[in-house]
Amino acid sequence: MEGHMYRVAMDFIREIKGSEEYREYKAGLDRIQAEPDLYDKVNEFRKKNYMLQNEEDSGDYIERLEELEKEFDDVRAIPMVDDFLAAELGFCRMMQEINQLVWDEIDFQ
């Protein structure tokens, strides 16, 4: 990608990075990363949560989700972890909405 579209894309990326959702996500990430052991535990939770959400067999999804929440209850009870996970979710939802808007507005078949 060159020229005008590249510049537009870079402007768009700067706008995303300037959004409240991204700034909150990035600030939370920086706080968590400052504590490597905690960061590792949060990443373990995020990975297991992602894998659970993306499994095809979801027959016992609720039970497995409850088990995951119990397993990481002590980590999630830390306010900065809870704040980070909420900010991450908000940022992901914003990005999903942007992606959906782009696909809705482009006649791509």
Backbone as a chain_set.jsonl record, in Angstrom:
{"seq": "MEGHMYRVAMDFIREIKGSEEYREYKAGLDRIQAEPDLYDKVNEFRKKNYMLQNEEDSGDYIERLEELEKEFDDVRAIPMVDDFLAAELGFCRMMQEINQLVWDEIDFQ", "coords": {"N": [[0.863, -1.166, 0.0], [0.624, 2.131, -0.904], [1.289, 5.688, -0.998], [-1.511, 7.822, -0.95], [-3.537, 6.184, 0.333], [-2.014, 4.855, 2.225], [-1.199, 6.977, 3.864], [-3.708, 7.806, 4.807], [-4.472, 5.511, 6.197], [-2.484, 5.474, 8.187], [-3.127, 7.849, 9.513], [-5.608, 7.092, 10.519], [-4.83, 5.039, 12.263], [-3.384, 6.559, 14.108], [-5.529, 7.992, 15.176], [-6.967, 5.925, 16.402], [-5.082, 5.153, 18.345], [-5.189, 7.443, 19.844], [-7.62, 7.329, 21.03], [-9.86, 7.129, 23.84], [-10.434, 4.544, 24.686], [-8.239, 3.031, 23.748], [-6.106, 4.335, 25.056], [-6.719, 3.842, 27.761], [-6.563, 1.038, 27.775], [-3.832, 0.681, 27.06], [-2.517, 2.018, 29.183], [-3.316, 0.422, 31.337], [-2.171, -1.998, 30.55], [0.547, -1.314, 30.638], [0.836, -0.903, 33.407], [0.328, -3.485, 34.402], [2.374, -4.931, 33.127], [4.549, -3.964, 34.475], [4.8, -5.527, 36.639], [6.072, -8.401, 36.453], [5.451, -11.13, 37.302], [2.73, -10.996, 37.902], [1.81, -10.137, 35.421], [2.356, -12.409, 33.887], [0.518, -14.224, 35.028], [-1.911, -12.949, 34.41], [-1.798, -13.081, 31.641], [-1.903, -15.838, 31.321], [-4.511, -16.327, 32.205], [-5.905, -14.816, 30.244], [-5.208, -16.24, 27.912], [-6.302, -18.818, 28.42], [-8.979, -18.105, 28.689], [-9.516, -17.091, 26.126], [-9.116, -19.405, 24.582], [-11.148, -21.031, 25.602], [-13.422, -19.57, 24.826], [-13.281, -19.895, 22.101], [-13.561, -22.549, 21.459], [-15.03, -25.273, 19.733], [-16.804, -27.196, 20.774], [-19.158, -26.457, 22.941], [-20.706, -27.415, 24.975], [-20.509, -27.646, 27.776], [-19.908, -25.076, 28.507], [-20.575, -22.971, 30.361], [-20.039, -24.133, 32.861], [-17.298, -24.634, 32.607], [-16.369, -22.055, 32.265], [-16.988, -20.975, 34.756], [-15.243, -22.524, 36.309], [-12.802, -21.594, 35.349], [-12.946, -18.92, 36.16], [-12.941, -19.289, 38.941], [-10.415, -20.442, 39.255], [-8.751, -18.28, 38.695], [-9.557, -16.379, 40.443], [-8.246, -15.037, 42.565], [-6.355, -13.487, 41.189], [-7.954, -11.911, 39.517], [-9.234, -10.436, 41.414], [-7.603, -8.383, 42.052], [-7.494, -4.954, 41.871], [-6.164, -3.455, 39.75], [-5.862, -5.385, 37.815], [-8.48, -6.117, 37.227], [-9.336, -3.628, 36.237], [-7.655, -3.426, 33.992], [-8.506, -5.661, 32.444], [-11.141, -4.912, 31.926], [-10.684, -2.583, 30.445], [-9.331, -3.671, 28.279], [-11.351, -5.247, 27.16], [-13.171, -3.229, 26.442], [-11.646, -1.861, 24.498], [-11.307, -3.916, 22.587], [-13.98, -4.315, 21.827], [-14.525, -1.832, 20.65], [-12.785, -1.974, 18.437], [-13.927, -4.147, 17.1], [-16.405, -3.043, 16.409], [-15.565, -1.017, 14.669], [-14.396, -2.56, 12.637], [-16.686, -3.965, 11.773], [-18.241, -1.837, 10.834], [-16.674, -0.928, 8.673], [-16.801, -3.184, 6.942], [-19.562, -3.246, 6.545], [-19.972, -0.938, 5.084], [-18.553, -1.212, 2.759], [-18.97, -2.501, -0.413], [-18.414, -5.46, -0.795], [-18.33, -8.501, -2.198]], "CA": [[0.0, 0.0, 0.0], [1.46, 3.32, -1.039], [0.679, 6.974, -1.258], [-2.646, 8.396, -0.233], [-4.194, 5.217, 1.212], [-1.111, 4.618, 3.347], [-1.298, 8.136, 4.76], [-5.026, 7.748, 5.443], [-4.422, 4.414, 7.169], [-1.658, 5.908, 9.319], [-3.939, 8.821, 10.256], [-6.623, 6.311, 11.223], [-4.139, 4.374, 13.364], [-3.126, 7.594, 15.121], [-6.813, 8.273, 15.829], [-7.249, 4.794, 17.286], [-4.167, 5.268, 19.489], [-5.595, 8.595, 20.632], [-8.939, 7.104, 21.621], [-9.889, 6.849, 25.275], [-10.399, 3.091, 24.856], [-6.86, 2.552, 23.58], [-5.261, 4.903, 26.111], [-6.989, 3.097, 28.996], [-5.996, -0.297, 27.583], [-2.373, 0.772, 27.081], [-2.101, 2.368, 30.544], [-3.499, -0.783, 32.145], [-1.156, -2.962, 30.13], [1.831, -0.862, 31.177], [0.835, -1.158, 34.857], [0.429, -4.934, 34.605], [3.702, -5.371, 32.686], [5.541, -3.532, 35.469], [4.884, -6.614, 37.62], [6.187, -9.567, 35.561], [4.733, -12.326, 37.766], [1.308, -10.717, 37.713], [1.593, -10.098, 33.971], [2.309, -13.812, 33.436], [-0.749, -14.806, 35.472], [-2.978, -12.331, 33.618], [-1.712, -13.653, 30.296], [-2.394, -17.218, 31.397], [-5.97, -16.206, 32.236], [-6.367, -14.349, 28.931], [-5.047, -17.338, 26.96], [-7.298, -19.854, 28.707], [-10.287, -17.526, 28.39], [-9.618, -17.054, 24.663], [-9.273, -20.778, 24.091], [-12.482, -21.468, 25.998], [-14.41, -18.875, 24.004], [-13.166, -20.279, 20.7], [-13.719, -23.987, 21.27], [-16.246, -25.627, 19.015], [-17.708, -27.916, 21.665], [-19.467, -25.552, 24.044], [-21.768, -28.033, 25.755], [-20.354, -27.344, 29.194], [-19.224, -23.779, 28.504], [-20.826, -22.222, 31.598], [-19.306, -24.788, 33.936], [-15.866, -24.434, 32.383], [-16.12, -20.645, 32.524], [-16.992, -20.83, 36.214], [-13.991, -23.115, 36.792], [-11.731, -20.656, 34.996], [-13.069, -17.759, 37.038], [-12.487, -19.713, 40.275], [-8.966, -20.661, 39.19], [-8.055, -16.995, 38.654], [-10.287, -15.449, 41.301], [-7.308, -14.205, 43.316], [-5.742, -12.529, 40.262], [-8.982, -10.985, 39.045], [-9.652, -9.594, 42.533], [-6.673, -7.254, 42.134], [-8.156, -3.873, 41.129], [-5.534, -3.058, 38.486], [-6.126, -6.457, 36.847], [-9.869, -5.932, 36.816], [-9.369, -2.431, 35.402], [-7.025, -3.751, 32.717], [-9.363, -6.558, 31.663], [-12.288, -4.118, 31.465], [-10.192, -1.694, 29.384], [-9.045, -4.521, 27.122], [-12.642, -5.592, 26.574], [-13.688, -2.02, 25.795], [-10.873, -1.622, 23.284], [-11.656, -4.965, 21.619], [-15.323, -4.036, 21.303], [-14.401, -0.7, 19.739], [-12.171, -2.454, 17.207], [-14.926, -4.975, 16.416], [-17.39, -2.139, 15.821], [-14.914, -0.371, 13.522], [-14.294, -3.574, 11.592], [-18.026, -4.215, 11.246], [-18.639, -0.649, 10.074], [-15.949, -0.947, 7.395], [-17.377, -4.215, 6.078], [-20.934, -2.86, 6.206], [-19.975, 0.191, 4.147], [-17.872, -1.594, 1.521], [-19.735, -3.486, -1.184], [-17.475, -6.534, -1.116], [-19.117, -9.736, -2.277]], "C": [[0.905, 1.223, 0.0], [0.609, 4.585, -1.062], [-0.448, 7.357, -0.325], [-3.282, 7.411, 0.749], [-3.32, 4.891, 2.421], [-1.217, 5.753, 4.351], [-2.639, 8.143, 5.502], [-5.044, 6.665, 6.518], [-3.61, 4.819, 8.393], [-2.39, 6.959, 10.159], [-4.989, 8.1, 11.1], [-6.011, 5.606, 12.437], [-3.826, 5.374, 14.473], [-4.399, 7.946, 15.881], [-7.184, 7.161, 16.809], [-6.37, 4.898, 18.535], [-4.511, 6.454, 20.385], [-6.932, 8.421, 21.324], [-8.821, 6.8, 23.111], [-9.772, 5.349, 25.521], [-8.965, 2.557, 24.751], [-5.965, 3.06, 24.705], [-5.467, 4.166, 27.436], [-6.403, 1.687, 28.924], [-4.475, -0.251, 27.746], [-1.861, 1.116, 28.474], [-2.23, 1.157, 31.467], [-2.46, -1.837, 31.82], [0.208, -2.587, 30.71], [1.929, -1.13, 32.68], [1.029, -2.648, 35.145], [1.833, -5.429, 34.234], [4.804, -4.966, 33.658], [5.716, -4.573, 36.572], [4.895, -7.939, 36.848], [5.43, -10.813, 36.014], [3.229, -12.164, 37.568], [0.955, -10.723, 36.237], [1.496, -11.527, 33.415], [0.982, -14.468, 33.817], [-1.923, -14.253, 34.666], [-2.974, -12.908, 32.209], [-2.186, -15.1, 30.267], [-3.923, -17.222, 31.413], [-6.509, -15.819, 30.865], [-6.299, -15.476, 27.904], [-6.111, -18.411, 27.177], [-8.712, -19.356, 28.388], [-10.521, -17.49, 26.876], [-9.873, -18.456, 24.104], [-10.663, -21.313, 24.418], [-13.551, -20.847, 25.103], [-14.408, -19.354, 22.56], [-13.209, -21.777, 20.455], [-15.04, -24.274, 20.572], [-17.264, -26.315, 19.907], [-17.983, -27.051, 22.89], [-20.58, -26.106, 24.927], [-21.702, -27.711, 27.237], [-19.644, -26.007, 29.396], [-19.369, -23.048, 29.836], [-20.028, -22.822, 32.753], [-17.806, -24.541, 33.813], [-15.477, -22.981, 32.61], [-16.067, -20.38, 34.025], [-15.714, -21.395, 36.827], [-12.817, -22.176, 36.523], [-11.762, -19.44, 35.914], [-12.609, -18.095, 38.453], [-10.971, -19.861, 40.311], [-8.201, -19.343, 39.286], [-8.742, -15.937, 39.509], [-9.348, -14.511, 42.057], [-6.649, -13.143, 42.441], [-6.761, -11.479, 39.837], [-9.486, -10.065, 40.153], [-8.738, -8.39, 42.717], [-7.244, -6.121, 41.277], [-7.493, -3.503, 39.804], [-5.721, -4.127, 37.41], [-7.548, -6.317, 36.32], [-10.009, -4.726, 35.895], [-8.782, -2.708, 34.017], [-7.929, -4.615, 31.852], [-10.599, -5.825, 31.143], [-11.867, -3.196, 30.326], [-9.901, -2.483, 28.112], [-10.342, -4.889, 26.401], [-13.24, -4.396, 25.839], [-12.965, -1.713, 24.496], [-11.211, -2.65, 22.205], [-13.036, -4.722, 21.009], [-15.301, -2.865, 20.328], [-13.831, -1.157, 18.396], [-13.133, -3.34, 16.416], [-15.969, -4.104, 15.726], [-16.82, -1.432, 14.596], [-14.84, -1.342, 12.354], [-15.653, -3.837, 10.949], [-18.497, -3.048, 10.394], [-17.962, -0.622, 8.708], [-16.576, -1.962, 6.455], [-18.807, -3.884, 5.674], [-20.96, -1.805, 5.103], [-19.289, -0.11, 2.832], [-18.695, -2.685, 0.841], [-18.779, -4.564, -1.685], [-18.226, -7.844, -1.065], [-18.294, -10.9, -2.755]], "O": [[1.831, 1.33, 0.804], [-0.619, 4.537, -1.135], [-0.356, 7.237, 0.897], [-3.541, 7.778, 1.895], [-3.833, 4.676, 3.519], [-1.314, 5.515, 5.555], [-2.689, 8.452, 6.692], [-5.565, 6.874, 7.613], [-4.011, 4.534, 9.521], [-2.28, 6.955, 11.385], [-5.226, 8.459, 12.253], [-6.611, 5.581, 13.512], [-3.987, 5.061, 15.652], [-4.359, 8.174, 17.09], [-7.658, 7.429, 17.913], [-6.86, 4.747, 19.654], [-4.158, 6.46, 21.565], [-7.338, 9.269, 22.119], [-7.807, 6.279, 23.575], [-9.092, 4.924, 26.455], [-8.537, 1.737, 25.564], [-5.157, 2.306, 25.247], [-4.503, 3.896, 28.152], [-5.818, 1.201, 29.892], [-3.901, -1.051, 28.485], [-0.857, 0.551, 28.907], [-1.347, 0.902, 32.285], [-1.931, -2.494, 32.717], [0.933, -3.445, 31.212], [2.982, -1.536, 33.172], [1.802, -3.021, 36.026], [2.412, -6.25, 34.946], [5.879, -5.566, 33.661], [6.669, -4.507, 37.348], [3.84, -8.529, 36.618], [4.823, -11.491, 35.185], [2.546, -13.087, 37.121], [-0.084, -11.255, 35.846], [0.647, -11.81, 32.57], [0.392, -15.188, 33.012], [-2.824, -14.999, 34.283], [-4.033, -13.192, 31.649], [-2.8, -15.535, 29.293], [-4.555, -18.019, 30.72], [-7.463, -16.425, 30.378], [-7.227, -15.651, 27.114], [-6.747, -18.861, 26.223], [-9.539, -20.11, 27.876], [-11.609, -17.825, 26.407], [-10.744, -18.65, 23.257], [-11.282, -21.979, 23.589], [-14.48, -21.531, 24.674], [-15.417, -19.234, 21.865], [-12.922, -22.228, 19.346], [-16.04, -23.594, 20.802], [-18.461, -26.045, 19.806], [-17.134, -26.931, 23.774], [-21.314, -25.343, 25.556], [-22.735, -27.525, 27.88], [-18.876, -25.837, 30.342], [-18.38, -22.558, 30.381], [-19.413, -22.094, 33.531], [-17.131, -24.27, 34.806], [-14.38, -22.7, 33.093], [-15.202, -19.647, 34.504], [-15.162, -20.811, 37.76], [-11.948, -21.993, 37.376], [-10.721, -18.986, 36.388], [-11.957, -17.276, 39.1], [-10.321, -19.457, 41.275], [-7.128, -19.289, 39.886], [-8.529, -14.739, 39.317], [-9.629, -13.318, 42.175], [-6.411, -12.024, 42.896], [-6.452, -10.288, 39.805], [-10.095, -9.032, 39.874], [-9.071, -7.471, 43.466], [-7.457, -6.307, 40.079], [-8.194, -3.26, 38.822], [-5.737, -3.81, 36.221], [-7.785, -6.391, 35.114], [-10.716, -4.788, 34.889], [-9.334, -2.284, 33.001], [-8.104, -4.341, 30.664], [-11.053, -6.094, 30.031], [-12.601, -3.038, 29.35], [-10.186, -2.024, 27.006], [-10.411, -4.844, 25.173], [-13.759, -4.542, 24.733], [-13.594, -1.347, 23.503], [-11.381, -2.293, 21.039], [-13.228, -4.905, 19.807], [-15.976, -2.896, 19.299], [-14.335, -0.771, 17.342], [-13.149, -3.287, 15.186], [-16.372, -4.386, 14.598], [-17.517, -1.267, 13.595], [-15.179, -0.995, 11.223], [-15.76, -3.921, 9.726], [-19.093, -3.256, 9.337], [-18.604, -0.326, 7.7], [-16.854, -1.647, 5.298], [-19.221, -4.213, 4.562], [-21.875, -1.789, 4.28], [-19.424, 0.657, 1.878], [-19.065, -3.676, 1.471], [-18.389, -4.573, -2.852], [-18.706, -8.252, -0.007], [-18.808, -12.012, -2.876]]}, "num_chains": 1, "name": "protein.A"}
